[in-house]
Amino acid sequence: MSPGPGADSAPAPQSDHDTPAPPARTSGRSRYLPGRLIPGTARIPGTARFRTRRRTRTGPRADVPGTGPRPVSLVKTPGPTGRPATDGPASDGPDTGGSASAGPADGGADRGPGGMFSSLRIRNYRLFASGAVVSNTGTWMARITQDWLVLSLTGSSAAVGITTAMQFLPMLLFGLYGGVIADRFPKRTLLFFTQGAMSFGGLFLAALTLSGNVQVWHVYMTAFFTGLVTVVDNPTRQTFVSEMVGPDQVRNAVSLNSANFQSARLLGPAIAGVLTAAVGPGWAFLANGLSFLAPLTCLLLMRTAELHPGPRTPRGKGQLREGLRYVSHRPELIWPIVLIGFIGMFGFNFPIWLSAYADDIFHGGSGMYGLFNTLMAVGSVVGALLAARRGTSRLRVLVGAAVAFGALQIVAAVTPSLWVFALLLVPIGMLGLTVNVTANSSVQLGTDPAMRGRVISLFMMVFVGGTPIGGPLFGWLTDAYGVQLSMAVGGLVSAVSALAVGLVLARAADLRLKVDLRRGQPHVRFVPKRDLVTVA
């Protein structure tokens, strides 16, 4: 990250008791970067003003077999001149003052290096994003057309649900194995195979539909095949981002990937509707199959010398267990994954909720359902661009966005007004995307490169794999008790799980909640436990 303007004149932080200021550093910059998440650490709300002791985790490291214990800092420690504290792993020796780069200064700690679209300055990532926007548009075309085709063949909404379950079931069953494959083989080579396989699936369904021989079991089979390919494609594509842009731009690139996908969500269904109405669904499937030629071409055009490949894991036994053990020893990884699992299973059931609101509550039909999806997509694009503008992955942003996401779902569920409900979908989409991007980038940045594929596959398995469970559950709840109760329950579970994860992370960092009602002081904040005892 490029250094920001200095803030040496910032006043020292105030506390309830006068304490001597720490000695100023005589030369050199801190080697820990302010405002930035360093692998192996978690940013906890309300810790910037206080000196805290480092917590040392004992026992062997899970990331590198055979190594001894290492100290892990879960909270920030104060800077030498009253600046916001810096995140960084605990050091085994004194700070030498050396630094290869500097993080943003206090006034712009949330700005990414180079602006909102900084990753696009990198040629390989620019090619990747160009190919992705074409294939993502084709994917959304196929997704909408596939549901319509199944409904027209069977007349059953349950059959549509089975199609969705067939597509996501492989991730639930085999998701972790995809991460092992992503860590073992060159990611660019793997993407050639996965993108080519997805193109084959689209062309196969197009041939059956255009010939008039398509049956519903063909769609089920194609959806399951696509899901199997996605098991490998998802962790490979996610972790290939860091190889294209390097660690400083990972968060920006992940955010732009989400903006790319959500922008295609605005365009793909509209094209699919026009194409299906004009010439039939088979041509939409054909367009999807051909759309994968764009990312394949862009992969060929990349300059391999400009990539930042991570270490590849050699073939061996116990690699799956090693990945699980690695995550289980790191609260800064396991709890974001737990939270995204709750959000994915209970909070992201909008196809069920929005269709029921459009049909049963507001009686607007398919046109209103399309409007609701468009508004959520607009919010998601805005959320992705705002996430790209930030340069850090803060766990307090993740927890706060998840709480707000669940709270707004509850408000939308109980509102009787069509327009209030519709307008609330924009911030709901924005917050949902913020949760996804922040969790994804913080997990990637907090993971050793050799383990990244397995950790991301666990992330995607938990996030996407909850769909075959949450979808039928909330579909039954909607049919039995109404969509308003169903959506309110989903929002309540999302908000409560976010609060619980926030408290667990605070406890892991030895923080406690402090309420201060004096004027000019933060009213509610997390502080180190010993400072709270001293004040009391």
C-alpha positions in Angstrom: 0.0 0.0 0.0 1.2 3.5 -0.7 2.0 5.7 2.2 -0.5 8.3 3.2 0.0 11.8 4.5 1.5 12.0 8.0 -0.5 12.7 11.1 2.3 13.5 13.6 0.4 16.4 15.0 -2.6 14.3 16.1 -3.3 14.8 19.9 -2.6 12.0 22.3 -5.6 9.9 23.3 -7.5 10.8 26.4 -8.2 8.3 29.2 -9.7 8.3 32.6 -6.3 8.3 34.3 -3.2 10.2 33.3 -0.5 7.8 32.1 2.9 8.6 30.9 3.2 8.7 27.1 5.3 6.0 25.5 8.7 7.1 24.3 8.7 8.4 20.8 10.5 6.3 18.2 13.7 8.1 17.2 14.0 6.8 13.7 12.3 4.7 11.1 8.7 3.8 10.6 6.9 1.1 12.3 7.1 -2.1 10.4 3.4 -2.8 11.2 1.0 -1.0 8.9 -1.7 1.1 10.5 -5.3 0.5 9.4 -4.5 -2.8 7.7 -5.3 -6.4 8.5 -2.1 -8.5 8.8 -2.4 -12.2 8.4 -2.9 -13.9 11.8 -4.5 -11.0 13.5 -8.1 -9.7 14.0 -9.2 -6.1 14.3 -11.5 -5.8 17.3 -13.7 -2.7 17.8 -12.7 -0.1 20.4 -9.1 -1.1 21.0 -7.2 1.7 19.3 -6.6 3.8 22.4 -5.3 1.3 24.8 -2.0 -0.6 25.4 -2.9 -4.2 25.7 -0.8 -7.3 26.5 -0.2 -9.7 23.8 -1.9 -13.1 24.2 0.4 -16.0 23.5 -1.2 -19.2 22.1 0.6 -22.2 23.2 0.9 -25.5 21.4 2.3 -26.4 18.0 1.4 -24.3 15.0 -1.4 -25.8 12.8 -0.1 -24.1 9.7 3.4 -25.6 9.6 3.6 -29.1 11.0 6.5 -29.6 13.4 7.0 -26.0 14.5 6.7 -24.7 18.0 4.3 -22.2 19.5 4.0 -18.6 18.2 2.6 -15.6 19.9 -0.5 -14.2 18.3 -1.8 -10.7 18.7 -5.6 -10.5 18.6 -5.9 -6.8 19.4 -4.2 -3.6 18.4 -1.4 -2.0 20.3 -1.0 1.8 20.5 1.2 3.8 18.2 4.1 5.8 19.7 2.7 9.3 19.2 -1.0 8.9 19.9 -1.9 7.5 16.5 -4.4 4.8 16.0 -2.9 1.5 17.0 -1.5 -0.9 14.5 -2.3 -4.5 13.8 0.4 -7.0 13.4 1.5 -10.4 14.5 3.4 -10.6 17.8 7.1 -10.1 17.3 9.8 -12.3 18.7 12.3 -9.5 18.9 12.4 -5.7 19.2 11.3 -3.5 16.5 14.1 -2.4 14.3 12.2 0.5 12.7 12.6 -0.9 9.2 9.7 -0.9 6.8 9.2 -1.8 3.2 6.1 0.1 2.9 3.8 2.2 5.0 0.1 2.1 5.5 -2.4 4.9 5.2 -2.3 7.6 7.7 -5.0 8.2 10.2 -7.1 10.5 8.1 -7.5 8.0 5.3 -7.1 4.6 7.0 -10.0 3.2 5.0 -8.9 4.2 1.6 -7.5 1.5 -0.7 -4.1 2.0 -2.3 -4.8 4.0 -5.5 -8.5 4.4 -5.3 -11.7 2.4 -6.0 -10.5 0.7 -9.2 -6.8 0.3 -8.4 -6.7 -3.4 -9.2 -7.6 -2.7 -12.8 -4.2 -1.0 -13.3 -2.8 -4.5 -13.2 -2.9 -6.0 -16.7 -3.5 -9.6 -15.7 -6.4 -8.7 -13.4 -7.8 -6.4 -16.1 -7.9 -9.3 -18.5 -9.4 -11.5 -15.8 -12.2 -9.0 -15.0 -13.0 -8.5 -18.7 -13.5 -12.2 -19.3 -15.4 -12.6 -16.1 -18.0 -9.9 -16.9 -18.9 -11.8 -20.1 -19.1 -15.2 -18.5 -21.0 -13.9 -15.5 -23.6 -12.4 -17.8 -24.0 -15.8 -19.5 -24.2 -17.5 -16.1 -27.1 -15.2 -15.0 -28.8 -15.8 -18.4 -28.6 -19.5 -17.9 -29.7 -19.4 -14.3 -32.9 -17.5 -15.1 -33.6 -19.6 -18.3 -33.0 -22.8 -16.4 -35.6 -22.1 -13.8 -38.1 -21.0 -16.4 -37.5 -24.2 -18.5 -38.0 -26.5 -15.5 -41.2 -24.7 -14.5 -42.5 -25.0 -18.1 -41.6 -28.7 -18.3 -43.1 -29.7 -14.9 -45.4 -26.8 -13.8 -43.9 -27.4 -10.3 -42.1 -24.9 -8.1 -40.7 -27.8 -6.1 -38.9 -29.0 -9.3 -37.3 -25.6 -9.5 -36.1 -26.0 -5.9 -34.7 -29.4 -6.7 -32.7 -27.9 -9.6 -31.2 -25.3 -7.2 -30.4 -28.0 -4.6 -28.7 -30.1 -7.3 -26.5 -27.2 -8.3 -25.3 -26.4 -4.7 -25.3 -29.9 -3.2 -21.8 -30.8 -4.6 -20.3 -27.9 -2.7 -21.8 -29.1 0.5 -20.6 -32.7 0.0 -17.2 -32.2 -1.7 -16.3 -28.6 -1.1 -13.2 -29.2 1.0 -11.7 -31.5 -1.6 -11.8 -28.6 -4.1 -9.6 -26.6 -1.8 -7.0 -29.5 -1.6 -6.9 -29.6 -5.5 -6.6 -25.8 -5.6 -3.6 -25.8 -3.3 -1.9 -28.7 -5.1 -2.0 -27.6 -8.8 -1.2 -24.3 -10.7 -4.4 -22.2 -10.5 -4.2 -20.8 -14.0 -4.1 -24.3 -15.4 -7.0 -25.5 -13.3 -9.1 -22.5 -14.5 -8.6 -23.6 -18.1 -10.2 -27.0 -17.2 -13.0 -25.6 -15.0 -14.0 -22.8 -17.4 -13.9 -25.2 -20.3 -16.1 -27.8 -18.5 -18.7 -25.1 -17.7 -18.7 -24.2 -21.4 -19.4 -27.8 -22.2 -22.3 -28.0 -19.8 -23.9 -24.9 -21.3 -23.5 -26.2 -24.9 -24.8 -29.7 -23.9 -28.1 -28.2 -22.5 -28.3 -25.9 -25.5 -28.1 -28.8 -28.0 -30.8 -30.8 -26.1 -33.1 -27.7 -25.9 -32.7 -26.6 -29.5 -33.3 -30.1 -30.8 -36.5 -30.4 -28.7 -35.3 -33.5 -26.8 -34.7 -31.8 -23.4 -36.3 -33.4 -20.3 -36.3 -32.3 -16.7 -33.7 -34.9 -15.7 -31.3 -33.5 -18.2 -31.5 -30.2 -16.4 -31.0 -31.9 -13.1 -27.9 -33.7 -14.4 -26.5 -30.5 -16.0 -27.0 -28.6 -12.7 -25.3 -31.3 -10.7 -22.4 -31.4 -13.2 -22.0 -27.6 -13.0 -22.0 -27.9 -9.2 -19.2 -30.5 -9.3 -17.1 -28.2 -11.5 -17.8 -25.3 -9.2 -16.3 -27.3 -6.3 -12.9 -26.8 -7.9 -13.5 -23.6 -9.8 -14.6 -21.5 -6.8 -11.6 -21.9 -4.5 -9.2 -21.8 -7.5 -10.7 -18.6 -8.9 -10.9 -16.9 -5.5 -7.3 -17.6 -4.6 -6.0 -16.9 -8.1 -7.0 -13.2 -7.4 -4.1 -12.9 -4.9 -1.7 -14.3 -7.5 -2.7 -11.7 -10.0 -2.7 -8.6 -7.8 -0.5 -9.4 -4.8 -1.4 -9.0 -1.2 -1.8 -5.2 -1.1 -4.6 -5.3 -3.6 -6.5 -8.5 -2.6 -9.3 -6.7 -0.8 -9.9 -4.3 -3.7 -9.8 -7.1 -6.3 -12.3 -9.2 -4.3 -14.6 -6.3 -4.0 -14.4 -5.6 -7.7 -15.1 -9.3 -8.4 -18.3 -8.9 -6.5 -19.2 -5.7 -8.3 -18.5 -7.5 -11.6 -20.8 -10.4 -10.7 -23.6 -8.2 -9.4 -23.4 -5.9 -12.5 -23.9 -9.0 -14.6 -26.9 -9.8 -12.4 -28.5 -6.6 -13.7 -27.8 -7.4 -17.3 -28.0 -11.2 -17.7 -31.7 -11.7 -16.7 -32.8 -8.9 -19.0 -31.0 -10.4 -22.0 -32.3 -13.8 -21.1 -35.9 -12.6 -21.0 -35.6 -10.9 -24.4 -33.8 -13.8 -26.0 -36.1 -16.5 -24.6 -39.2 -14.6 -25.7 -37.8 -13.9 -29.2 -36.2 -17.2 -30.2 -36.5 -19.7 -27.3 -34.5 -20.8 -24.2 -32.1 -22.9 -26.2 -30.4 -19.8 -27.6 -29.9 -18.4 -24.1 -28.1 -21.7 -23.1 -26.0 -21.4 -26.3 -25.0 -17.9 -25.4 -24.0 -19.0 -21.9 -21.8 -21.8 -23.3 -20.1 -19.5 -25.8 -19.6 -16.8 -23.1 -16.8 -18.9 -21.5 -14.6 -18.3 -24.5 -14.0 -14.9 -23.1 -12.3 -15.9 -19.8 -10.4 -18.7 -21.6 -9.0 -16.2 -24.1 -8.1 -13.8 -21.3 -6.3 -16.6 -19.4 -4.2 -17.3 -22.5 -3.3 -13.6 -22.9 -2.0 -13.2 -19.3 1.7 -12.6 -18.7 2.7 -15.5 -16.4 5.9 -13.6 -15.4 3.8 -11.0 -13.7 1.9 -13.4 -11.5 2.6 -13.9 -7.8 2.3 -17.7 -7.4 2.1 -19.1 -3.9 3.7 -22.3 -2.8 2.0 -25.4 -4.0 1.3 -28.2 -1.6 2.8 -31.5 -2.5 0.7 -34.6 -2.6 0.4 -36.2 0.9 -1.9 -37.7 3.4 -4.1 -35.8 5.9 -4.2 -32.5 3.9 -7.9 -32.1 4.5 -7.6 -32.6 8.2 -4.6 -30.2 8.2 -6.8 -27.5 6.6 -9.5 -27.9 9.2 -7.0 -28.0 12.1 -5.4 -24.8 10.7 -8.7 -22.9 10.8 -9.7 -24.3 14.2 -6.7 -22.8 15.9 -7.3 -19.3 14.6 -10.3 -17.3 15.9 -9.8 -14.6 13.3 -10.6 -17.2 10.7 -13.0 -19.6 12.3 -15.5 -17.0 13.6 -15.9 -15.1 10.3 -16.6 -18.5 8.6 -19.1 -19.4 11.3 -20.9 -16.0 10.8 -21.0 -16.3 7.0 -22.5 -19.8 7.5 -25.3 -18.4 9.6 -25.9 -15.5 7.1 -25.8 -17.8 4.1 -28.2 -20.4 5.6 -30.7 -18.0 7.3 -30.3 -14.6 5.7 -29.8 -15.2 2.0 -33.2 -16.8 1.1 -34.4 -13.9 -1.1 -35.6 -15.9 -4.1 -38.2 -17.4 -1.7 -39.0 -14.2 0.1 -39.1 -11.8 -2.8 -41.2 -14.0 -5.0 -43.7 -14.5 -2.2 -43.9 -10.8 -1.4 -44.4 -10.0 -5.1 -47.2 -12.6 -5.5 -48.9 -13.0 -2.1 -48.4 -9.7 -0.3 -48.3 -7.0 -3.0 -49.9 -8.9 -5.8 -47.6 -7.6 -8.5 -46.6 -10.8 -10.3 -43.3 -11.5 -12.1 -42.7 -7.9 -13.1 -42.6 -6.8 -9.4 -40.4 -9.8 -8.6 -38.0 -8.6 -11.3 -38.0 -5.1 -9.8 -37.2 -6.4 -6.4 -34.2 -8.4 -7.7 -33.0 -5.3 -9.6 -33.1 -3.1 -6.5 -31.2 -5.7 -4.5 -28.6 -6.0 -7.3 -28.2 -2.2 -7.4 -27.5 -2.2 -3.6 -25.1 -5.1 -4.1 -23.1 -3.2 -6.7 -23.0 -0.1 -4.5 -21.8 -2.2 -1.6 -19.1 -3.9 -3.7 -17.8 -0.5 -4.9 -17.8 0.9 -1.4 -15.9 -2.1 -0.2 -13.4 -1.6 -3.0 -12.8 1.9 -1.8 -11.8 0.7 1.6 -8.3 -0.5 2.0 -8.8 -2.7 5.1 -10.7 -5.8 6.2 -12.0 -5.0 9.7 -13.8 -7.6 11.6 -15.8 -4.9 13.4 -17.1 -3.8 9.9 -18.1 -7.5 9.3 -20.0 -7.8 12.6 -21.6 -4.3 12.3 -22.7 -4.9 8.7 -24.2 -8.3 9.6 -26.1 -6.9 12.6 -27.5 -4.1 10.4 -28.3 -6.6 7.6 -30.4 -8.7 9.9 -32.1 -5.6 11.5 -33.1 -4.2 8.1 -34.6 -7.6 7.1 -36.8 -7.5 10.2 -37.9 -3.9 9.4 -38.7 -4.8 5.8 -40.6 -7.9 6.9 -43.0 -6.0 9.0 -43.5 -2.9 6.8 -47.0 -2.7 5.1 -45.8 -0.3 2.4 -44.7 -1.5 -1.0 -42.4 1.4 -1.6 -40.8 1.3 1.8 -40.2 -2.4 1.3 -38.8 -1.8 -2.2 -36.4 1.0 -1.0 -35.2 -1.1 1.9 -34.0 -3.7 -0.5 -31.2 -1.4 -1.7 -29.4 -1.1 1.7 -30.1 -4.8 2.4 -28.3 -5.7 -0.8 -25.5 -3.3 0.0 -25.0 -4.7 3.6 -25.3 -8.3 2.4 -22.5 -7.7 -0.1 -20.4 -5.9 2.5 -20.7 -8.9 4.8 -19.6 -11.3 2.0 -16.7 -9.2 0.7 -15.4 -8.4 4.2 -15.5 -12.0 5.3 -13.9 -13.3 2.1 -11.1 -10.8 2.0 -10.3 -11.0 5.7 -10.1 -14.8 5.5 -7.9 -14.6 2.5 -5.5 -12.0 4.0 -5.4 -13.9 7.3 -4.4 -17.2 5.7 -0.9 -18.5 4.7 -0.7 -18.8 0.9 0.0 -22.6 1.2 -3.3 -23.1 3.0 -5.4 -20.6 1.2 -7.2 -22.9 -1.2 -8.4 -25.2 1.6 -9.5 -22.3 3.8 -11.4 -20.6 1.0 -13.1 -23.9 0.0 -14.3 -24.3 3.6 -15.5 -20.7 3.5 -17.5 -21.4 0.2 -18.7 -24.7 1.5 -20.2 -23.1 4.6 -21.6 -20.1 2.7 -23.0 -21.8 -0.3 -23.6 -25.2 1.1 -26.2 -23.9 3.5 -28.6 -23.2 0.6 -29.9 -26.8 0.2 -30.7 -26.7 4.0 -31.9 -23.1 4.4 -34.0 -23.0 1.2 -36.4 -25.9 2.0 -36.6 -24.8 5.6 -37.6 -21.2 4.8 -39.8 -22.4 2.0 -41.8 -24.5 4.4 -41.9 -21.7 6.9 -43.2 -19.3 4.2 -45.9 -21.8 3.2 -46.9 -22.6 6.8 -46.8 -19.3 8.6 -46.4 -16.6 5.9 -43.5 -14.8 4.2 -43.4 -11.9 6.8 -42.7 -14.3 9.7 -40.2 -16.3 7.6 -38.2 -13.2 6.6 -38.3 -11.8 10.1 -36.9 -15.0 11.5 -34.1 -15.0 9.0 -33.2 -11.5 9.9 -33.4 -12.2 13.6 -31.1 -15.2 13.4 -28.6 -13.2 11.2 -28.5 -10.3 13.7 -28.2 -12.5 16.8 -25.5 -14.7 15.3 -23.5 -11.5 14.4 -23.8 -10.2 17.9 -22.7 -13.5 19.3 -19.6 -13.7 17.0 -18.7 -10.1 17.9 -18.8 -10.9 21.6 -16.7 -14.1 21.1 -14.1 -12.2 19.2 -14.0 -9.5 21.9 -13.7 -12.2 24.6 -10.8 -13.8 22.7 -9.0 -10.4 22.7 -9.7 -10.1 26.5 -12.0 -7.1 25.9 -15.1 -6.1 27.8 -18.0 -3.7 26.9 -17.7 -0.3 28.6 -20.6 2.2 28.8 -19.7 5.8 29.4 -22.5 8.4 29.6 -20.3 11.4 30.1 -20.5 14.1 27.4 -17.8 14.1 24.8 -16.8 10.4 25.5 -17.7 7.4 23.3 -20.8 6.0 25.0 -20.3 2.3 24.2 -17.0 0.7 23.3 -14.9 -2.3 23.9 -11.9 -1.8 26.2 -9.2 -4.2 27.6 -10.5 -5.9 30.7 -7.8 -4.5 33.0 -8.6 -0.9 32.0 -12.3 -1.5 32.8 -11.3 -2.9 36.2 -9.1 0.1 36.9 -11.8 2.6 36.0 -14.3 0.7 38.2 
